[in-house]
Each structure stands twice: as structure tokens, then as C-alpha cells.
Amino acid sequence: MKNSIVSLYLIVLALNFSCAQQSENQVDTPSGVPFTEVLFIDGIAIPWGMAFLPDGSMLVTEKSGDLLLVKDGKKTKISNVPAVYDRGQGGLLDIELHPDYSNNGWLYISYASSDGDEKGGNTAIMRAKLKDNSLVNNQLLYKASPNTTKGQHFGSRIQFDNDGYLYFSIGERGERDINPQDITRDGGKIYRLHDDGRVPVDNPFVDATGAKTAIYSYGHRNPQGLAKNPLTGELWDNEHGPRGGDEINIIKKGANYGWPVITYGINYSGTPITDKTAMEGMEQPIHYWVPSIAPSGMAFITSDAYKGYKGSLLVGSLAFQYLERLQLEGDTIIVREKLLPDIGRVRNVKQGPDGLIYVAVEGKGIYKLVPKV
Amino acid sequence: MKTFLLIYFGAVIGLFAFFFQEPERSASIERGREIYGDFCVSCHLEKGEGIINTFPPLANSDYLLQNREESIRGVKYGRQGIMEVNGVKYNNVMTALGLEDQEVADVMNFILNSWGNTSKTIVTVEEVAAVQK
């Protein structure tokens, strides 16, 4: 009897340590917030990307393929937008202005495209200019291959850095054992190009045999958030992991982020993917979420508009339908807060040129966080 | 004699239909399993259990099993708004998946015949094609 109690105790103890998953990390619900949310643009089914034009208007992509120009609350559909492969998570995705947009007029769009010989689609990046409510000078800058009919993991966030390089993410397209660890294949990567699509000569894999030379970092799963840290100039991403493996990473040149060799997550079924959470030569996330929040969109708050929020990171949650504020001390997250509880699936978040925060919510539209005075 | 013949031919036709539907049914379920893994599993999870209050369950879902046409419509065109499943209210968005009619039929056959769900009649591509937005 005594022995069986001891062994039972040992079994229970062993169970506690046998799982790669850590105990749930905590998100706080604040008692008061320094803003009121206002539905700024309504009636957009899946607002995916947002860009703020110098005249105060806004460009919004709708996943099924519409690019909308919103001015004074009025929506105008832009013509000559590339045809999109609207399937699963694919469609018309992100939009971003060139850092020198006011002089050169270039805007950058990511989308799922069926260009190519195989059936299906994959992520593409193009640039164009806006003239008389139409896209003109359309130029395809990158198209991942091969196409596949799989519906998941297109990635697609676009971000420029302080030196004017163009970065974008492409997810592993449902082929975790084939794509992310192989630099000769597209998918599961973050890419870097010049603004005109040329591959920079100092990209990390330009001399590697057979490599896709646009690759900047690899071993990603599905990054749907990409933002520039205003203090350091570094790029940060958030990516959808498997169950319990959503991550925030700081993107470094040539680095391997480990998917699917290392992960804090497990299969959706609860079975392990790997027992490894760390390995020599692979980067660690600065944060991972248990349970997964399904992070999409990412923005740093640089404005003084909201008391106590400056320097915080914002991340949308698709699964749990709120906006998460992460308070930082350097690269360490010290507080997590749940804003806009039950607002809907938060697809994107950005700080506008007016210093205010705009939040894209599926099925609703775009909210503006108006500071309380 | 007349009754016998009626029963006899009735049984033959019934078995004929059954045996010929069976391979088609299991092939469709197998194709549906793959679609499920690509398009559905990240929200509805591996055993169709969903996440309570966020993503409705498919396993033993009263909504799914009692609203066949509405469920096909949801998979085909996406859906949004309040729905009640097994006594719990859900208010979320499922985006249009962009599946072909055959793929909608396949994934419906998979979810209607998995995790304890059973459905006597197979969902056909014609049935999916007839469902309008």
C-alpha cells in the first residue's frame, strides 16, 4: 500500500514535467483604459491591411479582393487590383506605403496569387501607384512557388526598415516538414528586397547553392505581424504557432527560428510535434502564448496620446477576439493586458500619422481608439 | 406472391444503392479528412471539439446534425453572427473558404461521420451546388 502511494505520487510528479507546454501565462484585464473605441469605418467583411495616405484618407484591403479608399467616411473601390486566389487564408492581404511615398507614390501589396503552372496559389508581392481611383504601373516584385491548393499559412505582412529595405513574410503553406528549414524553397521565411524588387547583394544566402536569395530569415511558421521597433530599428514579428506555440521574435539576418524542429506548441490533437524547445543555432522567441491567441497584426505605440501606453506593443487576437497590450522593458515583456474584450477577431492594428491607434476587426470594420481627455 | 416480389426487389435495389454508395462515401470522407486538416482544424480542433464560447464544436453538435443545408451554406459561403450550438451562444466570423463544391461535399461527409457523428445519406456535389447564398 505504502509503495503504491509512493509510485502514484511519482507518476503524478512525472506527469508535471513530461509536457513541453508550460502552465498558462496570464493576461490582465485593466479596470480602466485611457480611450474610447469608435467604429470609424463600418461594413468591411475582413479588413486585412491598412495604409494611411498623406491627405488623411486610408487604404484598406478586404480579403476577398477589394481595395478600398476611405475618405471622410466614404468608401471608393479601387480598380485594376491584381486578381487574388481567395481560398482559405489567402486573398488580398497587406498594404504598406513606401517610406518616401509623398515623393515617389509607391504602395506595396501582398496577396495570394494563382500565377504559375501548378494548380493552387502562393503569396505574391507587388507595387503600384494610385491614380484616379485605379492602380497604375503595377509591378510584380516576388511570387512564391510552387502553387498549392492548401488553404493555410500565406504570411504576408509587409514592413520597411530604417534603411529603406522591404521585408515581407510568407508562411509555410501547410508543408511544415518540407518548407521552413529548406532555404532552397519558399515558405516559412521572412524576405528582404530593395524597394524595386532587386535582391540586396548582402542578403544572407546570396552565395548558398540553390537558395532563394531573397530570404532574410527562416524556420518560421506563419508570421502575420511584422513591425519596426522604433527604439532599436529592429524588425519584430508575431507568428501563429501550433497549439500553444504562438511567438514573438526579433528578426535577425540569416537566423533560423526553428519551426518545426523546436517549438513550445503541440499538435492540435494534443500529441507532441517535437520534445525540443531549444537547440544550438536556433533562435528563441522573446515571448510565446499558452494558450494560443492566434496573433495577427502588430504595432508599437510611439505617440503620447494614451496615458501610460507609450512604448507598448499591440497585438491582435483572432481566436479570443481582443487587442493585447504588451508592456516592454527592453526586449522583455513585463505586463500583458487585454483591451477591447470580445470586440471580434482582431486582424490588424496600426498607429496612424495622427498618433492614434486603428484596429481592424473582422465582420465589423475599423475602430479608432479615441483618447479620453 | 406480389408482396414477396415487392419486398424482394425492394431489398435488392436497397442493397444495390447501399453497396454502390459505400465506396463513394468512404472516398469522399477520406478526401474530406485532408480538407479538414488544411482549412478547419486550427479553429475546430482535431476532435471537432472547438473552443467553448469562441469556436463552436462539430462533434455531437446539435446545430450541425439538425441543420444540414445551413451547415453546407456556412462551409460554402462562410458565415457570421450569433448561433447557438449545444446550448452555448457563439458570435464569430467564419470566412468564406473558397472550396470547390466537391470539396465542400467531402469535408461535410468527413465531419458528419467523425467523432461520434453519423449521417445516413452522403452529401453530394449536386446537393452542394443547389445551396444558394
Interface residues (C-beta under 8 A of the other chain):
Chain A: A45 I46 K63 S64 Y85 D86 R87 G88 G90 K150 G151 Q152 G174 H240 N267 Y268 S269 G270 A294 A319 F320 Q321 G344 R345 E362 G363
Chain B: D38 F39 V41 S42 C43 L45 E46 K47 I51 T54 F55 Q80 N92 V93 T95 A96 L97 G98 L99
